[in-house]
Each structure stands twice: as structure tokens, then as C-alpha cells.
Amino acid sequence: MFLSILVLLFQGLAFGIRLALANLQTLFLDIKQILQFLLPLWSWTMPIYYPDAIIPKNILPWLYLNPPFAFIESARSFLYYTALLS
């Protein structure tokens, strides 16, 4: 139940970001090319590919500013710790 609510909230965040970017794309036609460059960089700044324990302590507050970070960490802790408890 918790994981489905978390996924629904994450989809809401993604939908909101996409709506904002779609509105910007009607005004600025180069948004598509900019996003093709920035999305892979943004993907590598999220701790999907690596644990957040290897990030230096002085950079960690910047990671908390990344909007999907809370969803990723919540899903990871739910999946890992629920599996460990059962």
C-alpha cells in the first residue's frame, strides 16, 4: 500500500514537471535540445545508480534539493528494510 502511494506521488511530480516544461517549450523552441542534454546529467545526480552513503558530506545537502531524491530514498528504504524484517 505504501509503495503504491509513493509511486502515485512520484508520478504526480513527474507530471507537474512535464506540464511546466511543455509550457516552456511553446515559448522557447530550444527547450527540447536543452533537455536532451540536461536529463542524462540530472539522472546521474540521483542516487539510483549508487548509494548515497558514498557521497561526501559537503555535497549531501545539495542532493536533498533534488526533487526525486525523497521518493527514491523512500522506495529504497521501504524495499530494503521491509525485506530485511520479513
Buried (B, 14 or more C-beta within 10 A) or exposed (E): EEEEEBEEEBEEEEEEEEEEEEEEBEEEEEBEEEBEEEEEEEEEBBBEEEEBEEEEEEEEEEBEEEEBBBBBBBBBEEEEEEEEEE
